Amino acid sequence: MRFSLFFLSFATYVLCSACKKESSDDSCELSMSSLSGDYQMISIISKGSNGEVINQFDTADECVKDNMWTFAPNGFLYVKDIGLQCGTISANVETWSLSGNEMHVSNSTIGAIVKITNFSCNQFSYEGTDSYNGVTYVTTVTLKRY
């Protein structure tokens, strides 16, 4: 797979969700409070410095695609298998925080900073950069409020 373990792990552990709102207004201001809630991943696209474009979501395991990502306003991120189980762990706990449009996410084995590139009341996208076999990839992950 042309996708580094970092982004596979990060996409698996960071895809998150925000609180449900009845309003159709998509002009939310980005904050920990407005981002907090439940999400599901809807897209992972990697673009390589060599011009290659890889749709990671289409090839991801179904047990990853159906995960619920809950960003709690207290800085905890809960990733839970709500459909197909990927293994013996049915939920993971991470931490997250915001600094401007940078999201800091960590668990016991990884830590990452990604840039939130698009945010509305109902979904958001973040991107990060990683290199694999001499090619630099910018990966954009999009999550939709559950």
N, C-alpha and C positions, 0 to 999 in steps of 0.2 A: 504494500500500500504506500502511495507516495505522500502520505500524510504522517507527520512525525507523531511519536507517542505523546508528545506534549499536547498537541492540539486535539488528538483523539481523547486523551484524558480530560483536557480542559473542556472540550465541547460536551463530553459526557457529564462532567461535574459542574459546569457553570451555566448550562442552559436553564433558564429560570422563568419565573412568572411574576405577574403583578396583580394587585388587588382589582377585583371586578368593580366596574363603575357603570352606572346606568346611563351616563351621559355619552353622547356620540361625539363630543368635542375631542379632537385629537391634538389639542394645543397644550399639552401638559408640560410643566417645567420639570426638568430632570432633577430629581433628588432621591435620597434613600426612601423617603416616604412614598413618592409617586411611583417609583420603580417596584416597590414591595408588592408581592402577590404571587400568584401561581401562573406558570408558563409551560408551554411545550415548544420544542424545537420544530421549526418548519423548513429550515434551509441551512446548508453548510456549503459554501462555495470557496474553493481555493484557486487563486490566480498566481501562476508561477512567473518568475522573472524571465523565463524562456518562452512566454506566451501561452503556456498550457493552462487550460481551465478545467478544474476537476469538480464535479458535483459530488461532494462527500456524502450528502444526505441520501442520495439515491442508492448508494452502496453500503450505507450504515446498517447494522443489524436492527431488525424490527424491535428487539428488546431495548434498544437505545432510543429509538424514535418515539416510543410511547412514554418516556419518562416524564414525571411531573417535577418541575423545578420551582421551589418555593423560596423566594427571597423574603426573609422576615425583616421587619424594620429594625430589629435589634442587632442586625449584622450577621445573623446565621443564614446559611443557605442549605436547604434540605433537598436532596435529589432522591426521588423515590420511584421505584419500578411500580407502575400502576397497572400494567398489562402483563406482557411477557416478561419473565424473569431472566436476567442476563447471567445470573450465577446465584450464589448462596446469599449475597448481600442484597437486601431489598430496599435499603435506604442508606444514604451517606449524608454526613454533616460536614459542611464547609463553613468558612467565614467569608464575608464580603464587605466592601466599603466603597464609597465614591469619593473622588477628589476631582471636581469639575466634571469632565466627561470621561475620566479614567476610572475603570472598575478594577479594584484590587481583590483577587480571590485567592484563597489558600486552603490547604488541608494539611494533613501530617506529612505528605510526601512532595507536594508541588505548591508553588506560589506563582502567580502570574498577574500581570497588569495588561489590560486590554482597553481599547478605545471604543467608547460607545459612539457610533457614527450616525445613528438614527433612533429617535425616541418619540413615541406617541403614547397616548393613554392605553392603547391596545397591543402594541408590540414594540420591540426594539431590536437593533442589530449592533453587534460589536465586532471589531476586527483585531487581529493580532498577526504578527509576522514571525516566521520561523524558517529555518533553512534545512534542506534535506538533499543530500548528494550534490551539493554545490548549487542548488537552485533555491532562491528565496521565494517563499510563498506568503501571500497575504490572504488570510482566511477570514471570511465574513460569516458569522453565525447569526441567524435571525430566530427570535423567539416570539411567540404569540401568546397573549393573555388567555388563560384557560377559562 
